[in-house]
Amino acid sequence: MSPTAGTPDLAPAPWAEQARHAVALVAERLADPESVAAVASRDDNRDPVYDAVMWGPLTLANGLPGTALLYGELSREDPSWRTVAHRHLAAAGRAMAGAPSRGLFSGPAALLAAAQTCAGADGHYASLRRRLAAWVADDQLERLAAFRARVARGEEGVDWAAYDLINGLSGTTRLLLDAVDDPAEGSPEVARALDASLRHLVAITEPVEAAVPGGTRTVPGWWVPAALQISDRDRRDYPRGDFNLGLAHGIAGPLTVLAAAAERGRHVPGLTQALRRIADWLLGWTLHDDTGPYWPARAGWDDETAAERPRALFTRTAWCYGTPGVAAALHRAGRVLDEPGWCAAAVDALHAALRRDEARWAVDGPTVCHGYAGLLAVLSRVTRDAHDPVLEAGRTRLTGMILDCLDEDAPFGFRHLMRFPAAAHSPVPHRALNVAGMLEGAAGVALALLPDRPGPLPWDRCLGLA
């Protein structure tokens, strides 16, 4: 396939031609799943933090469902890419046996997300999508039953899997929201799983009584106690647990998923109140620095229960954590519930983020999760609704920053930058990895460089942006 085929004019100017070239290059480099796997699964292609090879064949983050998303989007404009999309879906299907299932981003749910996007207006892969939707619905109901059993035992708090977008129940709820209205995927079981999931996410937002010396303390229901933190470091950093604000793993994820449900008329008791509860809490966590408002990544128990908010907490200017993800969720919920104040707060915080020195963004390289492409995706989505010239200028700036990272000698065109742990001895602050997928790889960078297009299943719904 020609390296310039199937790539429409991209915005914003003046980067259209370079962006079109970058997307075409990435699409060409990722076209063969076997070649992609050979590069990405090399033993030296390892994450320096977790010491893991950056290749999960059945993941949206760095595997074949993530690359299939790119070809699904490209084939909406140029059907010649459909064969490549099929090639990636088929390879992902062969990796199904033994692949771990962790929410939307890993396992059968990831393949369903890719198949839904690749289905297009003609409804391809109906049989595959029907089977996968049934599997996701059954798995979701089992996870919800396990959570209810835990509550019945009187165990305090929740873990990320109870509500987060990546590995938890919010991301798969978003998938069911698309499945229930699709003739090929919808079924009574899918509808039941969606209803139960929405009720669960509403319940997560209700305040809970947490035991403290001498009594109890009322805190938000998404409190993650120390015992349920994901790492020893988190248990040390948050000895009484924490409250996560982020879009990837925090309460902004349920906010955007519940807003999507409300937008489609999929109401359950308490849904509107839950949206308001989350939004009010996030707005109450607006901190300020010399450039303006921002949202922290996480708040510890002592931060949440103190009489006054702290003057500063760690944040990123990224999709996963910090102002961009929270702003995107707040803006969407504000638009759905006709709350212009929420939308204005989101735009104001994004303005401040763009004013902030890039050295303080705490983002690394061109990719989506904690890189430039994630911030560009947020700006693109909010700008489409807000029509804000400052955000539009930010899109142009971010596009240029991403294109500056293009390396035509890299196997996939863009590399994923991973910061070395503070204790590691290294002459450079990052390790540049060859990652293929959507969240952490070159496919996601190319997707972020595409223009907005009409259609019910845009790829960025996997990021909680649609």
Secondary structure, 3 states (H helix, E strand, C coil): CCCCCCCCCCCCCCCHHHHHHHHHHHHHHCCCHHHHHHHHCCCCCEECCCCEECCCCCECCCCHHHHHHHHHHHHHHCHHHHHHHHHHHHHHHHCCCCCCCCHHHECHHHHHHHHHHHHCCCCCCHHHHHHHHHHHHHHHHHHHHHHHHHHHCCCCCCCHHHCCCCCCHHHHHHHHHHHCCCCCCCCHHHHHHHHHHHHHHHHHCCCEEEEECCEEEEECCCCECHHHCCCHHHHHHCCCCEEECCCCCCCHHHHHHHHHHHHCCCCCCCHHHHHHHHHHHHHHCCEEECCEEECCCEEEHHHHHCCCCCCCCCCCECCCCEHHHHHHHHHHHHHHCCCHHHHHHHHHHHHHHHHCCHHHCCCCCCCCCCCHHHHHHHHHHHHHHHCCHHHHHHHHHHHHHHHHCCCCCCCCCCCEEEECCCCCCCCCCEEEECCCCCCCCHHHHHHHHCCCCCCCCCHHHHHCCC
